[in-house]
């Protein structure tokens, strides 16, 4: 029995895959992976690198523009939300005033009917109608028919606009979505490679002089802002409690060391971010 049998009543899994129907997933290659020293926003090498506490690397100009745009958007949304709240308050006040006017009118009508009912007449044939019957008598068939005509503009359903939620007052990281402020960003310094023979190496660790790339993990020492490899961090910062660049004692490891998020190399066995792309095609209809 062949896998490409055309006699079957249904398509096999192999045939569906070859025809490209359904959902396809593919891991992107190394050409689609961001370089470790590139900005998360512009995807270009950082001219003035700066890093957040979560290890997200940005170019200073890009992240400043993003945060300023967020503040301008929040200011605009705040004005729109306040204007909507003011309009809703005015509409609520008008409804309460209309309800109070309607209650007063009904009270006056009932008082007038009560006075007519208690009035003594010489003619016994006079009949005083109840308020509900009086309203039924005043309502003509033509007015009742107009109320049931749904095609009239006055009887069409009103579109209810969705109430806007209160805008957020906190600027957020464009990558993780967590709160981010300008004071939380730490300047970063890269050490350029000085060896003329290593033309492919651009940056190195200032402590052990090892090359830094997507295949190596790096961290930022906050006090000088230098980028070092994680091997030096494990050896000096964790093992001896010493700053690997300045030699000073580290008081708070979590505050002094920021691990950069590695983009990985694109290979299956490497760490870092796994880039997956999903494509949806039309399903097979039998």
Buried (B, 14 or more C-beta within 10 A) or exposed (E): EEEEEEEEEEBEEEBBEEEEBBEEEEEEEEEEBBEBBBBBBBEEEBEBBBBBBBBBBBBBBBBBEBBEEBEEEBEEBBEEBEEEEEEEEEEEEEEEEEEEEEEEEEEEEEEEBEEEEEEEEEEEEEEEEEEEEEEEEEEEEEEEEEEEEEEEEEEEEEEEEEEEEEBEEEBBBBBBEEEBEEEEBBEBEBBEBEEEEEEEBBBBBBBEEBBBBBBBBBBBBBEBBBBBBBBBBEBBBEEEEBBBBEEEEBEEEEEBBBBBBBBBBBBEEBEBEEBEEEEEEEEEEE
